[in-house]
Amino acid sequence: MAWLMRELKTPEVWFFLKPAEIQQEFEGVSRWLGPARPLWEYLFGMWHDLGKL
């Protein structure tokens, strides 16, 4: 999961994973995201604020 999130472009990730799956496992995979981690934290923060997750 972390590899997909780190290496693929964000729209490509959705071919393999659902946002709810990522949110559920984010604590465990976030340390493996490297420089992509702030992007994913921002996305999930925005989705949460918008009521999408």
Secondary structure, DSSP 8 states (H G I E B T S, - for coil): -HHHHHHS-HHHHTTT--HHHHHHHHHHHGGG-GGGHHHHHHHHHHHHHTT--
